[in-house]
Amino acid sequence: MDQVILVDEQDREVGVMEKMQAHVEGRLHRAISVFVFNSKNELLIHQRALNKYHSSGLWSNTCCSHPMPGETSEAAAARRLQEEMGMSCELHESFSFIYKAHLDHELTEFEFDHVFTGHTDDEPVLNPDEVAAWKYISIKDLQADILMHPENYTEWFKICLKDHTEALFR
């Protein structure tokens, strides 16, 4: 049973909870999001596997997940990049933010999200349980596609790009 770290709005740990229950109750919990760029400054995005418990088949940032109890956000970012995309690169925490989004299946993401960035020209080796497809895309093309087809993208990805684009490209 996967657990998430419950936090307050200053990212102080206040407990742990089973992951699905935290999403059903909409409890604030710690998360990580990874944005990997290539040498052309294109972002590696992925399409979530069709069997995911929410947001299946939607496009999102390189990878995202939750630290396990006792695991740092940095370690979780590196672990999930390897588990989902079969790749590794040096990651740096760029910023963090809190967001709340209502998802399909009556679930709510309420996350204190630590955002990590990295650079590599490597191609991913996908975990099919997590990822259906991938591509590198310019931020200009990505923003245009999100405007035309917002339904194709995860809520947290759209929020992060809308509110924090400058921080991603520092």
N, CA, C and O atoms as a DFTB+ gen file, in Angstrom:
680 C
 N C O
     1  1       0.844      -1.176       0.000
     2  2       0.000       0.000       0.000
     3  2       0.891       1.243       0.000
     4  3       1.681       1.450       0.921
     5  1       0.757       2.064      -1.038
     6  2       1.545       3.282      -1.155
     7  2       1.023       4.341      -0.195
     8  3      -0.184       4.533      -0.052
     9  1       1.958       5.023       0.460
    10  2       1.599       6.087       1.373
    11  2       2.199       7.403       0.889
    12  3       3.236       7.421       0.226
    13  1       1.533       8.502       1.231
    14  2       2.054       9.833       0.946
    15  2       2.308      10.542       2.263
    16  3       1.766      10.175       3.306
    17  1       3.148      11.571       2.189
    18  2       3.489      12.373       3.361
    19  2       2.542      13.564       3.418
    20  3       2.558      14.417       2.531
    21  1       1.727      13.622       4.447
    22  2       0.851      14.769       4.648
    23  2       1.683      15.917       5.199
    24  3       2.545      15.720       6.055
    25  1       1.412      17.134       4.692
    26  2       2.163      18.311       5.116
    27  2       1.209      19.470       5.374
    28  3       0.043      19.436       4.979
    29  1       1.735      20.511       6.056
    30  2       0.982      21.751       6.181
    31  2       1.440      22.698       5.065
    32  3       2.239      22.311       4.213
    33  1       0.944      23.919       5.069
    34  2       1.244      24.835       3.980
    35  2       2.669      25.377       4.008
    36  3       3.066      26.104       3.098
    37  1       3.450      25.032       5.043
    38  2       4.876      25.362       5.084
    39  2       5.729      24.120       4.787
    40  3       6.945      24.136       4.979
    41  1       5.085      23.052       4.319
    42  2       5.740      21.792       3.967
    43  2       6.292      21.054       5.185
    44  3       7.241      20.279       5.064
    45  1       5.710      21.288       6.338
    46  2       6.095      20.535       7.536
    47  2       5.258      19.265       7.593
    48  3       4.041      19.304       7.411
    49  1       5.915      18.144       7.845
    50  2       5.214      16.866       7.903
    51  2       4.240      16.838       9.068
    52  3       4.570      17.229      10.187
    53  1       3.014      16.359       8.777
    54  2       1.997      16.241       9.822
    55  2       1.457      14.815       9.924
    56  3       0.584      14.542      10.748
    57  1       1.972      13.901       9.087
    58  2       1.530      12.517       9.148
    59  2       1.704      11.826       7.815
    60  3       2.283      12.381       6.881
    61  1       1.199      10.613       7.736
    62  2       1.190       9.852       6.482
    63  2      -0.212       9.306       6.270
    64  3      -0.991       9.161       7.211
    65  1      -0.514       9.008       5.012
    66  2      -1.837       8.479       4.676
    67  2      -1.704       7.623       3.433
    68  3      -0.834       7.853       2.594
    69  1      -2.567       6.641       3.324
    70  2      -2.608       5.825       2.113
    71  2      -2.896       6.763       0.935
    72  3      -3.755       7.640       1.025
    73  1      -2.165       6.565      -0.171
    74  2      -2.200       7.491      -1.304
    75  2      -3.611       7.708      -1.847
    76  3      -4.026       8.853      -2.029
    77  1      -4.342       6.655      -2.103
    78  2      -5.676       6.806      -2.673
    79  2      -6.600       7.560      -1.711
    80  3      -7.394       8.398      -2.139
    81  1      -6.498       7.266      -0.437
    82  2      -7.335       7.954       0.550
    83  2      -7.036       9.451       0.574
    84  3      -7.953      10.264       0.698
    85  1      -5.759       9.822       0.456
    86  2      -5.387      11.243       0.429
    87  2      -6.004      11.944      -0.775
    88  3      -6.383      13.112      -0.692
    89  1      -6.105      11.224      -1.905
    90  2      -6.703      11.811      -3.101
    91  2      -8.230      11.836      -3.026
    92  3      -8.859      12.726      -3.599
    93  1      -8.827      10.884      -2.338
    94  2     -10.276      10.885      -2.140
    95  2     -10.666      12.034      -1.203
    96  3     -11.641      12.742      -1.455
    97  1      -9.901      12.211      -0.126
    98  2     -10.220      13.237       0.873
    99  2      -9.673      14.614       0.497
   100  3     -10.044      15.609       1.118
   101  1      -8.797      14.689      -0.510
   102  2      -8.215      15.968      -0.901
   103  2      -7.295      16.545       0.155
   104  3      -7.337      17.746       0.423
   105  1      -6.463      15.708       0.761
   106  2      -5.544      16.135       1.821
   107  2      -4.240      16.647       1.218
   108  3      -3.734      16.083       0.248
   109  1      -3.702      17.719       1.798
   110  2      -2.444      18.299       1.325
   111  2      -1.303      17.328       1.604
   112  3      -1.095      16.898       2.739
   113  1      -0.567      16.991       0.541
   114  2       0.543      16.054       0.676
   115  2       1.702      16.478      -0.222
   116  3       1.525      17.251      -1.163
   117  1       2.880      15.963       0.082
   118  2       4.095      16.320      -0.639
   119  2       4.158      15.562      -1.965
   120  3       3.796      14.388      -2.047
   121  1       4.624      16.262      -2.997
   122  2       4.755      15.672      -4.330
   123  2       6.035      16.185      -4.977
   124  3       6.651      17.143      -4.510
   125  1       6.417      15.521      -6.065
   126  2       7.555      15.980      -6.869
   127  2       7.130      15.995      -8.338
   128  3       6.343      15.161      -8.786
   129  1       7.669      16.957      -9.062
   130  2       7.490      17.025     -10.512
   131  2       8.866      17.256     -11.130
   132  3       9.653      18.067     -10.643
   133  1       9.141      16.529     -12.209
   134  2      10.436      16.621     -12.881
   135  2      10.216      17.142     -14.294
   136  3       9.327      16.681     -15.011
   137  1      11.040      18.108     -14.682
   138  2      11.038      18.691     -16.023
   139  2      12.440      18.534     -16.595
   140  3      13.379      19.173     -16.122
   141  1      12.584      17.685     -17.610
   142  2      13.881      17.446     -18.238
   143  2      13.894      18.112     -19.608
   144  3      12.967      17.948     -20.402
   145  1      14.943      18.856     -19.869
   146  2      15.116      19.573     -21.129
   147  2      16.310      18.994     -21.884
   148  3      17.257      18.497     -21.275
   149  1      16.255      19.064     -23.232
   150  2      17.396      18.644     -24.037
   151  2      18.236      19.873     -24.410
   152  3      17.939      20.985     -23.974
   153  1      19.275      19.669     -25.210
   154  2      20.186      20.762     -25.561
   155  2      19.526      21.810     -26.463
   156  3      20.070      22.901     -26.635
   157  1      18.372      21.496     -27.034
   158  2      17.607      22.475     -27.827
   159  2      16.625      23.245     -26.945
   160  3      15.829      24.043     -27.439
   161  1      16.690      22.998     -25.632
   162  2      15.784      23.584     -24.650
   163  2      14.333      23.147     -24.864
   164  3      13.396      23.874     -24.535
   165  1      14.167      21.938     -25.426
   166  2      12.842      21.332     -25.557
   167  2      12.564      20.515     -24.295
   168  3      13.472      19.936     -23.700
   169  1      11.314      20.484     -23.910
   170  2      10.893      19.757     -22.721
   171  2      10.480      18.340     -23.085
   172  3       9.757      18.124     -24.057
   173  1      10.942      17.381     -22.300
   174  2      10.518      15.991     -22.448
   175  2       9.191      15.830     -21.724
   176  3       9.124      15.978     -20.504
   177  1       8.130      15.525     -22.477
   178  2       6.824      15.271     -21.880
   179  2       6.422      13.827     -22.146
   180  3       6.961      13.170     -23.037
   181  1       5.476      13.351     -21.367
   182  2       5.026      11.968     -21.543
   183  2       3.505      11.895     -21.483
   184  3       2.835      12.742     -20.891
   185  1       2.992      10.856     -22.118
   186  2       1.571      10.546     -22.044
   187  2       1.398       9.470     -20.976
   188  3       2.019       8.409     -21.045
   189  1       0.554       9.752     -19.994
   190  2       0.347       8.801     -18.907
   191  2      -0.271       7.512     -19.448
   192  3      -1.107       7.536     -20.351
   193  1       0.155       6.407     -18.884
   194  2      -0.363       5.102     -19.300
   195  2      -1.888       5.075     -19.167
   196  3      -2.467       5.764     -18.326
   197  1      -2.508       4.282     -19.998
   198  2      -3.970       4.215     -20.024
   199  2      -4.563       3.535     -18.791
   200  3      -5.763       3.646     -18.540
   201  1      -3.732       2.834     -18.022
   202  2      -4.214       2.138     -16.836
   203  2      -4.006       2.930     -15.543
   204  3      -4.248       2.397     -14.460
   205  1      -3.566       4.185     -15.627
   206  2      -3.335       4.990     -14.423
   207  2      -4.659       5.261     -13.709
   208  3      -5.709       5.331     -14.347
   209  1      -4.604       5.411     -12.382
   210  2      -5.830       5.540     -11.597
   211  2      -6.499       6.898     -11.749
   212  3      -7.658       7.058     -11.364
   213  1      -5.798       7.871     -12.297
   214  2      -6.429       9.137     -12.679
   215  2      -5.616       9.752     -13.816
   216  3      -4.441       9.434     -14.001
   217  1      -6.257      10.632     -14.565
   218  2      -5.596      11.369     -15.652
   219  2      -4.938      10.443     -16.670
   220  3      -3.941      10.815     -17.290
   221  1      -5.484       9.243     -16.849
   222  2      -4.888       8.289     -17.788
   223  2      -4.962       8.825     -19.212
   224  3      -5.955       9.436     -19.609
   225  1      -3.896       8.588     -19.974
   226  2      -3.833       8.999     -21.369
   227  2      -3.550      10.473     -21.587
   228  3      -3.445      10.913     -22.732
   229  1      -3.424      11.250     -20.513
   230  2      -3.140      12.675     -20.659
   231  2      -1.633      12.926     -20.710
   232  3      -0.841      12.147     -20.180
   233  1      -1.258      14.023     -21.354
   234  2       0.151      14.416     -21.457
   235  2       0.537      15.241     -20.247
   236  3      -0.269      16.006     -19.717
   237  1       1.793      15.077     -19.811
   238  2       2.258      15.761     -18.619
   239  2       3.764      15.990     -18.692
   240  3       4.422      15.620     -19.664
   241  1       4.290      16.611     -17.637
   242  2       5.734      16.844     -17.557
   243  2       6.489      15.522     -17.535
   244  3       5.872      14.457     -17.520
   245  1       7.803      15.577     -17.533
   246  2       8.644      14.392     -17.702
   247  2       8.243      13.260     -16.765
   248  3       8.073      12.124     -17.207
   249  1       8.091      13.551     -15.499
   250  2       7.537      12.570     -14.556
   251  2       7.124      13.288     -13.290
   252  3       7.535      14.421     -13.037
   253  1       6.309      12.616     -12.499
   254  2       5.852      13.182     -11.238
   255  2       5.406      12.041     -10.326
   256  3       5.043      10.958     -10.784
   257  1       5.445      12.315      -9.033
   258  2       5.065      11.288      -8.081
   259  2       5.056      11.891      -6.684
   260  3       4.912      13.101      -6.509
   261  1       5.211      11.022      -5.701
   262  2       5.215      11.408      -4.298
   263  2       6.420      10.776      -3.614
   264  3       6.719       9.607      -3.859
   265  1       7.119      11.527      -2.758
   266  2       8.149      10.886      -1.933
   267  2       7.495       9.879      -0.986
   268  3       6.370      10.080      -0.530
   269  1       8.201       8.819      -0.707
   270  2       7.728       7.853       0.275
   271  2       8.099       8.354       1.671
   272  3       9.041       9.135       1.805
   273  1       7.384       7.926       2.706
   274  2       7.776       8.328       4.058
   275  2       9.251       8.015       4.295
   276  3       9.710       6.905       4.026
   277  1       9.988       9.005       4.802
   278  2      11.414       8.853       5.060
   279  2      12.306       9.160       3.870
   280  3      13.529       9.148       4.006
   281  1      11.733       9.434       2.713
   282  2      12.502       9.718       1.495
   283  2      12.490      11.222       1.227
   284  3      11.456      11.875       1.372
   285  1      13.641      11.768       0.837
   286  2      13.682      13.186       0.487
   287  2      13.023      13.405      -0.869
   288  3      12.881      12.477      -1.666
   289  1      12.629      14.635      -1.111
   290  2      12.057      14.986      -2.414
   291  2      13.080      14.769      -3.521
   292  3      12.729      14.292      -4.600
   293  1      14.349      15.114      -3.267
   294  2      15.412      14.928      -4.267
   295  2      15.566      13.460      -4.640
   296  3      15.686      13.118      -5.816
   297  1      15.562      12.598      -3.633
   298  2      15.704      11.162      -3.895
   299  2      14.488      10.632      -4.653
   300  3      14.629       9.795      -5.544
   301  1      13.298      11.115      -4.304
   302  2      12.083      10.674      -4.998
   303  2      12.110      11.103      -6.464
   304  3      11.702      10.334      -7.335
   305  1      12.583      12.320      -6.751
   306  2      12.647      12.800      -8.131
   307  2      13.574      11.916      -8.963
   308  3      13.221      11.513     -10.072
   309  1      14.745      11.620      -8.436
   310  2      15.693      10.765      -9.160
   311  2      15.142       9.351      -9.329
   312  3      15.278       8.752     -10.396
   313  1      14.521       8.820      -8.280
   314  2      13.955       7.466      -8.332
   315  2      12.861       7.373      -9.397
   316  3      12.856       6.449     -10.211
   317  1      11.939       8.335      -9.386
   318  2      10.822       8.255     -10.339
   319  2      11.256       8.521     -11.776
   320  3      10.675       7.955     -12.702
   321  1      12.259       9.364     -11.983
   322  2      12.768       9.566     -13.337
   323  2      13.299       8.244     -13.880
   324  3      13.093       7.924     -15.051
   325  1      13.974       7.484     -13.040
   326  2      14.492       6.175     -13.457
   327  2      13.353       5.166     -13.616
   328  3      13.322       4.431     -14.602
   329  1      12.419       5.119     -12.664
   330  2      11.342       4.132     -12.710
   331  2      10.382       4.355     -13.868
   332  3       9.959       3.395     -14.512
   333  1      10.029       5.612     -14.142
   334  2       9.044       5.905     -15.185
   335  2       9.670       6.004     -16.572
   336  3       9.163       5.442     -17.542
   337  1      10.790       6.734     -16.643
   338  2      11.365       7.072     -17.949
   339  2      12.652       6.303     -18.259
   340  3      13.195       6.428     -19.357
   341  1      13.144       5.511     -17.308
   342  2      14.350       4.714     -17.530
   343  2      15.574       5.554     -17.823
   344  3      16.425       5.165     -18.622
   345  1      15.666       6.702     -17.180
   346  2      16.794       7.593     -17.436
   347  2      17.196       8.310     -16.157
   348  3      16.464       8.322     -15.167
   349  1      18.380       8.906     -16.210
   350  2      18.833       9.706     -15.082
   351  2      19.616      10.899     -15.612
   352  3      20.205      10.850     -16.691
   353  1      19.606      11.951     -14.839
   354  2      20.423      13.131     -15.111
   355  2      20.499      13.912     -13.814
   356  3      19.750      13.642     -12.875
   357  1      21.391      14.866     -13.760
   358  2      21.499      15.698     -12.574
   359  2      20.245      16.566     -12.478
   360  3      19.858      17.227     -13.442
   361  1      19.624      16.553     -11.312
   362  2      18.397      17.310     -11.081
   363  2      18.637      18.382     -10.025
   364  3      19.378      18.170      -9.065
   365  1      18.004      19.528     -10.212
   366  2      18.088      20.636      -9.262
   367  2      16.672      21.078      -8.921
   368  3      15.827      21.208      -9.807
   369  1      16.414      21.311      -7.633
   370  2      15.099      21.831      -7.269
   371  2      15.022      23.290      -7.695
   372  3      15.855      24.101      -7.292
   373  1      14.030      23.624      -8.504
   374  2      13.883      24.975      -9.043
   375  2      12.939      25.830      -8.209
   376  3      13.191      27.019      -8.015
   377  1      11.860      25.244      -7.718
   378  2      10.878      25.970      -6.918
   379  2       9.881      24.967      -6.381
   380  3       9.933      23.782      -6.711
   381  1       8.978      25.446      -5.554
   382  2       7.863      24.620      -5.082
   383  2       6.606      25.486      -5.078
   384  3       6.682      26.713      -5.028
   385  1       5.472      24.838      -5.129
   386  2       4.200      25.543      -5.116
   387  2       3.109      24.609      -4.624
   388  3       3.254      23.387      -4.643
   389  1       2.016      25.211      -4.182
   390  2       0.853      24.447      -3.733
   391  2      -0.246      24.622      -4.768
   392  3      -0.495      25.729      -5.245
   393  1      -0.895      23.530      -5.106
   394  2      -2.046      23.625      -6.000
   395  2      -3.104      22.618      -5.570
   396  3      -2.820      21.630      -4.894
   397  1      -4.333      22.907      -5.986
   398  2      -5.440      21.986      -5.739
   399  2      -6.207      21.861      -7.048
   400  3      -6.563      22.864      -7.666
   401  1      -6.457      20.634      -7.463
   402  2      -7.161      20.384      -8.720
   403  2      -8.085      19.184      -8.551
   404  3      -7.715      18.164      -7.969
   405  1      -9.293      19.335      -9.073
   406  2     -10.245      18.223      -9.068
   407  2     -10.011      17.397     -10.333
   408  3      -9.919      17.935     -11.437
   409  1      -9.917      16.095     -10.148
   410  2      -9.580      15.175     -11.232
   411  2     -10.763      14.274     -11.552
   412  3     -11.835      14.380     -10.956
   413  1     -10.534      13.388     -12.508
   414  2     -11.531      12.379     -12.828
   415  2     -11.678      11.402     -11.662
   416  3     -10.859      11.405     -10.742
   417  1     -12.699      10.584     -11.695
   418  2     -12.970       9.559     -10.683
   419  2     -13.171      10.157      -9.293
   420  3     -12.910       9.500      -8.285
   421  1     -13.642      11.422      -9.243
   422  2     -13.931      12.105      -7.986
   423  2     -12.719      12.194      -7.058
   424  3     -12.862      12.126      -5.838
   425  1     -11.536      12.344      -7.636
   426  2     -10.308      12.486      -6.865
   427  2      -9.855      13.947      -6.892
   428  3     -10.192      14.706      -7.801
   429  1      -9.088      14.315      -5.876
   430  2      -8.544      15.664      -5.777
   431  2      -7.054      15.585      -5.533
   432  3      -6.598      14.855      -4.653
   433  1      -6.290      16.341      -6.317
   434  2      -4.864      16.525      -6.051
   435  2      -4.729      17.812      -5.263
   436  3      -5.114      18.879      -5.741
   437  1      -4.189      17.720      -4.069
   438  2      -3.896      18.889      -3.248
   439  2      -2.464      18.678      -2.794
   440  3      -2.201      17.952      -1.835
   441  1      -1.541      19.323      -3.495
   442  2      -0.131      18.971      -3.342
   443  2       0.755      20.175      -3.060
   444  3       0.546      21.275      -3.572
   445  1       1.748      19.919      -2.229
   446  2       2.879      20.810      -2.061
   447  2       3.947      20.207      -2.965
   448  3       4.627      19.251      -2.595
   449  1       4.081      20.779      -4.150
   450  2       4.856      20.169      -5.233
   451  2       6.252      20.777      -5.318
   452  3       6.403      21.984      -5.509
   453  1       7.272      19.929      -5.176
   454  2       8.669      20.325      -5.349
   455  2       9.034      20.036      -6.804
   456  3       8.952      18.896      -7.259
   457  1       9.438      21.079      -7.525
   458  2       9.693      20.968      -8.959
   459  2      11.197      20.927      -9.210
   460  3      11.944      21.801      -8.772
   461  1      11.619      19.887      -9.927
   462  2      13.025      19.664     -10.252
   463  2      13.233      19.776     -11.751
   464  3      12.382      19.357     -12.536
   465  1      14.364      20.339     -12.146
   466  2      14.721      20.430     -13.554
   467  2      16.061      19.754     -13.783
   468  3      16.904      19.672     -12.890
   469  1      16.232      19.267     -15.017
   470  2      17.483      18.638     -15.420
   471  2      17.647      18.753     -16.920
   472  3      16.728      19.159     -17.631
   473  1      18.834      18.389     -17.395
   474  2      19.138      18.471     -18.830
   475  2      19.837      17.195     -19.289
   476  3      20.763      16.706     -18.643
   477  1      19.372      16.670     -20.418
   478  2      20.008      15.521     -21.064
   479  2      19.466      15.409     -22.484
   480  3      18.358      15.858     -22.777
   481  1      20.253      14.812     -23.347
   482  2      19.783      14.488     -24.693
   483  2      19.442      13.007     -24.810
   484  3      19.158      12.518     -25.903
   485  1      19.470      12.299     -23.698
   486  2      19.127      10.879     -23.706
   487  2      17.669      10.688     -24.090
   488  3      16.824      11.546     -23.837
   489  1      17.397       9.555     -24.700
   490  2      16.019       9.169     -24.974
   491  2      15.556       8.232     -23.866
   492  3      16.327       7.396     -23.396
   493  1      14.305       8.369     -23.448
   494  2      13.823       7.522     -22.364
   495  2      13.637       6.068     -22.793
   496  3      13.481       5.756     -23.973
   497  1      13.658       5.204     -21.799
   498  2      13.310       3.794     -21.953
   499  2      12.080       3.600     -21.063
   500  3      12.201       3.430     -19.850
   501  1      10.923       3.628     -21.668
   502  2       9.659       3.754     -20.947
   503  2       9.289       2.534     -20.118
   504  3       9.537       1.393     -20.506
   505  1       8.688       2.810     -18.966
   506  2       8.017       1.802     -18.170
   507  2       6.567       1.807     -18.649
   508  3       5.848       2.771     -18.384
   509  1       6.111       0.761     -19.346
   510  2       4.763       0.773     -19.926
   511  2       3.639       0.812     -18.887
   512  3       2.502       1.138     -19.228
   513  1       3.936       0.488     -17.636
   514  2       2.921       0.604     -16.588
   515  2       2.672       2.067     -16.222
   516  3       1.644       2.395     -15.629
   517  1       3.611       2.942     -16.575
   518  2       3.523       4.353     -16.208
   519  2       3.320       5.282     -17.403
   520  3       2.643       6.304     -17.298
   521  1       3.919       4.912     -18.549
   522  2       4.027       5.836     -19.676
   523  2       3.605       5.155     -20.976
   524  3       4.029       4.038     -21.272
   525  1       2.755       5.852     -21.753
   526  2       2.307       5.322     -23.046
   527  2       3.144       5.859     -24.205
   528  3       3.357       5.151     -25.189
   529  1       3.622       7.103     -24.102
   530  2       4.378       7.723     -25.191
   531  2       5.178       8.895     -24.629
   532  3       4.959       9.322     -23.496
   533  1       6.095       9.404     -25.426
   534  2       6.910      10.543     -25.008
   535  2       7.301      11.371     -26.228
   536  3       7.226      10.903     -27.364
   537  1       7.721      12.614     -25.972
   538  2       8.295      13.454     -27.021
   539  2       8.975      14.652     -26.381
   540  3       8.609      15.084     -25.287
   541  1       9.963      15.176     -27.077
   542  2      10.542      16.470     -26.734
   543  2       9.780      17.517     -27.524
   544  3       9.482      17.311     -28.700
   545  1       9.457      18.653     -26.884
   546  2       8.662      19.694     -27.532
   547  2       9.131      21.068     -27.053
   548  3       9.509      21.235     -25.893
   549  1       9.105      22.036     -27.944
   550  2       9.474      23.404     -27.560
   551  2       8.373      23.978     -26.673
   552  3       7.208      23.602     -26.796
   553  1       8.744      24.877     -25.794
   554  2       7.757      25.475     -24.908
   555  2       6.728      26.253     -25.713
   556  3       5.553      26.273     -25.347
   557  1       7.140      26.896     -26.802
   558  2       6.209      27.653     -27.647
   559  2       5.156      26.721     -28.256
   560  3       3.963      27.023     -28.224
   561  1       5.602      25.587     -28.810
   562  2       4.656      24.628     -29.392
   563  2       3.764      24.000     -28.318
   564  3       2.578      23.764     -28.548
   565  1       4.338      23.738     -27.162
   566  2       3.573      23.161     -26.059
   567  2       2.478      24.127     -25.597
   568  3       1.325      23.728     -25.438
   569  1       2.833      25.374     -25.386
   570  2       1.845      26.354     -24.936
   571  2       0.729      26.525     -25.964
   572  3      -0.440      26.653     -25.601
   573  1       1.088      26.528     -27.238
   574  2       0.073      26.654     -28.293
   575  2      -0.868      25.450     -28.277
   576  3      -2.081      25.613     -28.410
   577  1      -0.319      24.247     -28.115
   578  2      -1.162      23.055     -28.109
   579  2      -2.058      23.017     -26.881
   580  3      -3.211      22.593     -26.967
   581  1      -1.538      23.457     -25.732
   582  2      -2.370      23.489     -24.522
   583  2      -3.536      24.460     -24.704
   584  3      -4.649      24.179     -24.259
   585  1      -3.293      25.594     -25.351
   586  2      -4.382      26.541     -25.617
   587  2      -5.447      25.929     -26.519
   588  3      -6.641      26.146     -26.315
   589  1      -5.014      25.170     -27.508
   590  2      -5.953      24.565     -28.462
   591  2      -6.623      23.313     -27.920
   592  3      -7.783      23.045     -28.233
   593  1      -5.901      22.541     -27.105
   594  2      -6.401      21.241     -26.634
   595  2      -6.111      21.042     -25.142
   596  3      -5.398      20.103     -24.786
   597  1      -6.638      21.889     -24.268
   598  2      -6.324      21.762     -22.839
   599  2      -6.750      20.426     -22.236
   600  3      -6.186      19.977     -21.238
   601  1      -7.740      19.803     -22.843
   602  2      -8.243      18.520     -22.333
   603  2      -7.235      17.385     -22.485
   604  3      -7.420      16.319     -21.898
   605  1      -6.173      17.594     -23.260
   606  2      -5.154      16.557     -23.488
   607  2      -4.046      16.563     -22.442
   608  3      -3.144      15.727     -22.501
   609  1      -4.095      17.497     -21.480
   610  2      -3.000      17.685     -20.533
   611  2      -3.483      17.578     -19.089
   612  3      -4.630      17.897     -18.778
   613  1      -2.584      17.124     -18.215
   614  2      -2.927      17.001     -16.801
   615  2      -3.117      18.377     -16.181
   616  3      -2.512      19.362     -16.605
   617  1      -3.971      18.418     -15.166
   618  2      -4.278      19.685     -14.503
   619  2      -3.039      20.309     -13.880
   620  3      -2.810      21.507     -14.043
   621  1      -2.224      19.512     -13.160
   622  2      -1.055      20.082     -12.481
   623  2      -0.035      20.617     -13.478
   624  3       0.625      21.621     -13.209
   625  1       0.101      19.965     -14.616
   626  2       1.033      20.412     -15.643
   627  2       0.598      21.772     -16.193
   628  3       1.424      22.669     -16.361
   629  1      -0.682      21.921     -16.469
   630  2      -1.199      23.199     -16.976
   631  2      -1.020      24.307     -15.932
   632  3      -0.633      25.423     -16.278
   633  1      -1.296      24.012     -14.672
   634  2      -1.133      25.005     -13.609
   635  2       0.338      25.396     -13.487
   636  3       0.660      26.583     -13.425
   637  1       1.215      24.425     -13.454
   638  2       2.642      24.697     -13.304
   639  2       3.160      25.553     -14.461
   640  3       3.876      26.529     -14.240
   641  1       2.803      25.193     -15.677
   642  2       3.269      25.964     -16.833
   643  2       2.691      27.374     -16.836
   644  3       3.401      28.334     -17.138
   645  1       1.425      27.506     -16.505
   646  2       0.788      28.822     -16.523
   647  2       1.391      29.752     -15.478
   648  3       1.654      30.921     -15.762
   649  1       1.608      29.239     -14.278
   650  2       2.023      30.085     -13.168
   651  2       3.532      30.171     -12.955
   652  3       4.003      31.069     -12.257
   653  1       4.304      29.244     -13.550
   654  2       5.730      29.167     -13.199
   655  2       6.663      28.980     -14.407
   656  3       7.775      28.476     -14.245
   657  1       6.238      29.371     -15.591
   658  2       7.072      29.171     -16.784
   659  2       8.439      29.807     -16.622
   660  3       9.447      29.187     -16.960
   661  1       8.499      31.036     -16.109
   662  2       9.784      31.728     -15.961
   663  2      10.729      30.952     -15.050
   664  3      11.919      30.840     -15.344
   665  1      10.212      30.417     -13.951
   666  2      11.048      29.667     -13.018
   667  2      11.600      28.393     -13.653
   668  3      12.696      27.955     -13.305
   669  1      10.856      27.799     -14.576
   670  2      11.329      26.588     -15.236
   671  2      12.493      26.863     -16.175
   672  3      13.330      25.990     -16.403
   673  1      12.548      28.067     -16.716
   674  2      13.549      28.391     -17.742
   675  2      14.643      29.321     -17.229
   676  3      15.264      30.036     -18.016
   677  1      14.885      29.320     -15.931
   678  2      15.961      30.137     -15.355
   679  2      17.305      29.607     -15.772
   680  3      18.335      30.161     -15.388
